[in-house]
Amino acid sequence: MDEARGVCGERRDLAPDEAFARVRLLRSPNVGPVAYRLLLARYGTASAALEALPGLVNRSGKPYGVASAKHVHAETSRMRHVGARYLFHDFPDYPPLLTHVSGAPPILTYRGDLAILHRPCVALVGARNASAAAIRLARDFAYGLAQEGYTIVSGLARGIDGAAHQGALAAGGATVGVIASGIDLAYPPEHADLHAEIAEKGLLLAEQPVGTEPLARHFPTRNRIIAGLSAGTLVVEAAPRSGSLITARLAGEMGREVMAIPGSPLDPRAHGCNGLIREGAVLVQSVADVIELLTAFDGTPRSTFREEAEDWACAEEGELAERAPEDIAQLLTTAPVSVDELIRQTGARTSAVQLALLELELAGRLVRHAGGRVSLSG
């Protein structure tokens, strides 16, 4: 399709009609990142998968639909209008660390310079209603790390995120804004100028189609991208049960460094960071501490903030996940139960149960509790 020409990253052997079919496949109902990869592996091309889709059912027993070609035409037209492009999972410019994350987005949209993703990346995240001292810390840490050649990754939210981006830009360094909406929408509105500056001087990334409004369920999925892009995640200030702690937990599960700046026990906004340190995140107090950790990072983090025995590898070609999220959801209630108990009851592999739990969590249906327990959200 000519509509796909001009909105794709560089890969000469991918024809425009196949690029269009890939977008259409991922936009089809009930097709997420895992199903997309399984379908592509099984049928070889997105075009062939689209032809087969109406005759298939997903892991929950529901039939697949096919996204309207008209809607995808409208999407590609809007992409062209806002100056955004598609980045597919097998393009050479796809973020190298993100390729190792199970369930990574098969298609990202972007504006800006993809080359900065090939520098060492560190995520800086924290509270939206951050204290003045924490905002200053975030800006200073980002400034110092950017001066040393690190790409600063954050979520363009109020508070710590915005300060991290601003610090990197002030240093003349590189920063990546990963957003939960369509790439054409600035959220929060007061960050419209920052959104535009990052698109011009750094890189904007989004998983959602252009025009998508920021919804609550999109933020945890955005957080997995922030963690997946980075060798380490630094939490500057965070309250308990905040989105920043989700990013830190995901980073730990991915085998990346998890770092936190300690704060006063009298300030509720410091409880999240102090809790991370208690549970195994590395306490850092200076830019030099972060650089020391990441310079020595060889794939084995010094932080121990992660669940044990994780295996988030994607299913091999032709292999379906043993347990769908709906299967696991039927075993859950609002009363917490241990993940080990779920594994025993299902008889499934740890990796299959954990993948199903992650999908439920990213959909906003799962709550994690202390002691490796989980429950359905209220």
Summary of the structure (lengths in Angstrom):
residues: 378
radius of gyration: 20.3
end to end distance: 44.7
largest distance: 59.8
contacts: 1332
relative contact order: 0.10
helix: 44%
strand: 13%
